[in-house]
Amino acid sequence: MCVLILSLLTRTVPPGLIGVRVVVGHTCAMGIFRGRRARTDGGAVVSDRNASRADLDALKSFAESRRGVEAWIEPKTSVTQTTLLLVAHDGESIRRRVASPQAGHDFARKKLQIPVYDSNLVPIPSRKREYDLRKARTAPPTRTTAPATPTQTPRELRAIMTLETIAGVDPLPSNPSFDDLMRVYRKARSQAHPDRLGGHREKWDTVEDAARVLNLPD
């Protein structure tokens, strides 16, 4: 909790008047929470919120209720805050925002007491992708009696166009299937991989941001 410090400073003034100046300051313990919204170097807001108590509670609950949980720190990109990804032994996962890489590392190691890795150095395990694919393929199809119409939001449509452009493929049909999106996503990842581009991550981050908008598995 922030502690407000008030000080009243009186000084000599003409008779009958008392001048009072109020100096207000505050001190706050700095921890894993931060109140200000993160911004890029250009000043753009990169996330709608930082780590909240609900985020940390969700991570803690996941770690305590699954076996073989490991953590990965995912760096901030142009449109996303730093995130902490937890992956269980079977590939089930949860991802939540954290205030900074160091805050995420400390939370995983000290509070959750689980191994924690930098995703730039240690790849996210394939069991997560396999779990996400199984879950996506077994999800019941949405039934509708009305003719099929485009359902993507403008943000999702931009994400699809981004993947198509980087992958260098023909435009997908309206309402592309999950398999269609994954095919283009994999192609875009291959084309944007830092190893192909002299270590530069700009296109890679753009592809990953688009995939998150579309809820595609890593």
ABEGO torsion letter per residue (X at the ends): XBBBBBBBBBBBBBBGBBBBBBBBBBBBBBBABBABBBBBAAGBBABABBBBAAAAAAAAAAAAABBGBBBBBBBBBAABBBBBBBBBAAGBBBBBBBABAAAAAAAAAAAAGBBBBBAAABBBBAAAAAAAAAAAAABBBBBBABBBBBABBAAAAAAAAAAAAAAGBBBBBBGBBAAAAAAAAAAAAAAABAAAAGGBAAAAAAAAAAAAAAGBBX
